[in-house]
Amino acid sequence: MSAELQSPSIVVVCSEQGVIQQITRDTLGLAGLDVIGKSFIELFDRGSAYKAVEFFKFLIRHGAAFDWELNLQVNGRITAWHFVGSVAETRCVVTGAPSSFDAAAQHSAAVAVHGQDAAAIERTCKELALWGRQVDAEGFSNRYDEFSRLNNDLVNMQRELAKKNAELDRINQEKNRLLGIVAHDLRNPLNVILGYHGLLRDELADVLAQEQREIFSVVRSSIEYMRQLIDELLDFAQFELGALQLHLEAVDVVELVRNTVALNRGLANRKQIELAFASEMNVPAVMLDRLKMEQVLNNIIGNAIKFSHPHTRIDVRIYTDEKRLIIRVQDRGQGIPAAELERLFKPFQKTSVKPTAGESSVGLGLAIVREIVNGHGGSIQLESTVGKGTECRITLPVANDRSDSLRAP
Amino acid sequence: MDESNQASVPGIETLAIALTNRHYAARPELSTRYGAAGRAKCLEDARYHLDYLLQSIQIGSPILFTAYMSWSKVMLAARGIPAADLEANLDYMHEVLAEGLADTEIRASALRTIAIARRELARLPDAENTYLGVGEPLADIARDYLTALLDGDRQRAASLVLKEVKAGTSVKEVYLNVFQRTQHEIGRLWQINRITVAEEHYCTAATQLIMAQFYPHIFSTPKIGRRLVAACVNGELHEISVRMIADFFELAGWDTYYLGANVPGASIADMVLRQRAHVVGISATLTTNLGAVAALIKALRSSSSANIKVLVGGAPFNTDPNLWRAVGADASAPDAEQAIVEANRLVSGAGK
């Protein structure tokens, strides 16, 4: 042991935070460097500080660290030494020497001096040193190959999943493209049918019996339903393909909403529903696609009428809130169960609540509405209480700083 | 490991012990300076030196041994071992092999290879420059990315590159200038003793995970009907570069089947056959795995996939641009872009 004690080494006692408290062995001349009270990490070359921090973290976490090679920097000279450390209560003893063997030997001697169980430390060091050989004996090579295989399988699975996802995306796009083509090709003959239907009905108006007139009426409402379905399918296919095109212009929203309310008033009147409109003063113009926003308003107000009972009232109101403009449509209808609210924005989803006058619904309207509102940088919320009614709020940004990022025509 | 031809080189252990004994006999002060552990380390190094030497001789490429010595010089300098020790070790190796190798042809090659490395060693630098030098494309991003990884913050690293791609930088540029360059830098930092093996592995694993976030982009490229099987040869664990190659081929419209690290030759051959691959890409980073590359290609040539086009790559093939011939391949490429050019050329039937 005496020969070992003469060999070069340092023994540093630190706090658990790595602050040097004492140097008990020092053949490098640390004493002259005023390191007491400084961080242990500062003893090392700046470039290997990461590694020194890892050493210290490992030491604290496991109570002992064996044979870490670190670059000491003393008086401008960099020396690569091996380090061994152990923790007893709240103190860490770290020993450095030119070889792992010397570091371990010096450390055993040092911790004995510091009252730690030297035999236990020595045992730990030996165990750590022997570990590699034991693993070898147990077939390290097999486990290593198995580990490689496992890792390869994981990576391949990830790649295959990504490939399948890309393929699914492609198929989905193709589906939407076909949907668009089919809907487009159906619309043209439907318009012809609708035209001839009107012609025949007018020409035969005088000779048709009541029952025949009713048949004409059923045919017409069926054709109109099909046309609505096709129009919505076309819109939907377009949005899914990312082809929402907005033609933005400065729009007087109060005028736009007032006109839309007026157009829907006939529908409301037929069901003896009062459709009221109010707006706060000085509402600023907003950059909107006028036709698309009309489509949104028609859908929301139309839904309110569809699901309201006669002799109730629907309020449409415009107000502003800081940099936002809010259009609120509030009915006193049947309301929608809470569990169905979010689902209604998904394609082909309908509420379990039935329209009060047997009106038809495709189930694409709200999905389209949300696409358009989002495309304007806005949002749409539904709040509803069954038996009391539903409130729909469309929020649009007034300061139109999204105009640059909107998809251009 | 059965495919590596380590087993066919007799007496490496005997030669390594003789070399260590010779070194310690000539430098008795080393015993007191480094102790028993130092001697064990010297023996371990001797095994590596001789393994690299014999692989270089067998493959007929002395420059590979010189490159390995150049790497060792930098690695040892960072651990306080002076270049003189390495030079002395080469001199002792020369003496030991002059006496210990019976086969005159192998002996002559070994001594010539050692002499070349010994002559070059003095001229070779003992430090390697950073791969993240100012002025390189995306250098700032690459440095921030590496710092994030060394801080153990892979989320920050990922968001840096994802933001870069969102801002218009191509995935290819990120691969080449951020991932590839930081991987080289991580290797250098370990070489100069600045980071631990654990940190090196963390950075690599994090980069592999981050690369996967680009998959939706990579795998949506329209296909051109060509298929690549890519893998690291048996024993080779450095897989990130061949994964990058596979991703580049995907971006170029190839269907790729990436098998990963340390893949047994039989699995590669089986996949080539099953996928009716046009090209197989084989990667080896360590010179000591070249034997396995040669053995695999030989096995492929005598199988029912005899006409498969073989593209090889990795550090030894960059060091020696003609090495691909020696292992029986059809071509090699220094980077992913060139690999695609070579693969398309091979499949189109143009000769080299």
Chai-1 contact restraints between the chains, C-beta under 6 A:
chainA,res_idxA,chainB,res_idxB,connection_type,confidence,min_distance_angstrom,max_distance_angstrom,comment,restraint_id
A,G47,B,R194,contact,1.0,0.0,6.0,A-B,restraint_1
A,S48,B,N193,contact,1.0,0.0,6.0,A-B,restraint_2
A,S48,B,R194,contact,1.0,0.0,6.0,A-B,restraint_3
A,Y50,B,L150,contact,1.0,0.0,6.0,A-B,restraint_4
A,Y50,B,I195,contact,1.0,0.0,6.0,A-B,restraint_5
A,K51,B,I195,contact,1.0,0.0,6.0,A-B,restraint_6
A,K51,B,T196,contact,1.0,0.0,6.0,A-B,restraint_7
A,E54,B,T196,contact,1.0,0.0,6.0,A-B,restraint_8
A,N71,B,N193,contact,1.0,0.0,6.0,A-B,restraint_9
A,T79,B,G80,contact,1.0,0.0,6.0,A-B,restraint_10
A,A80,B,R79,contact,1.0,0.0,6.0,A-B,restraint_11
A,A80,B,G80,contact,1.0,0.0,6.0,A-B,restraint_12
A,P98,B,Y34,contact,1.0,0.0,6.0,A-B,restraint_13
A,S99,B,Y34,contact,1.0,0.0,6.0,A-B,restraint_14
A,S99,B,G35,contact,1.0,0.0,6.0,A-B,restraint_15
A,S99,B,A37,contact,1.0,0.0,6.0,A-B,restraint_16
A,S99,B,G38,contact,1.0,0.0,6.0,A-B,restraint_17
A,S100,B,A37,contact,1.0,0.0,6.0,A-B,restraint_18
A,F101,B,G35,contact,1.0,0.0,6.0,A-B,restraint_19
A,F101,B,A36,contact,1.0,0.0,6.0,A-B,restraint_20
A,F101,B,A37,contact,1.0,0.0,6.0,A-B,restraint_21
A,D102,B,G35,contact,1.0,0.0,6.0,A-B,restraint_22
A,S148,B,A261,contact,1.0,0.0,6.0,A-B,restraint_23
A,S148,B,N262,contact,1.0,0.0,6.0,A-B,restraint_24
A,N152,B,G260,contact,1.0,0.0,6.0,A-B,restraint_25
A,V155,B,G260,contact,1.0,0.0,6.0,A-B,restraint_26
A,Q158,B,A212,contact,1.0,0.0,6.0,A-B,restraint_27
A,A162,B,Y215,contact,1.0,0.0,6.0,A-B,restraint_28
A,A162,B,F219,contact,1.0,0.0,6.0,A-B,restraint_29
A,K163,B,F219,contact,1.0,0.0,6.0,A-B,restraint_30
A,A166,B,F219,contact,1.0,0.0,6.0,A-B,restraint_31
A,A166,B,S220,contact,1.0,0.0,6.0,A-B,restraint_32
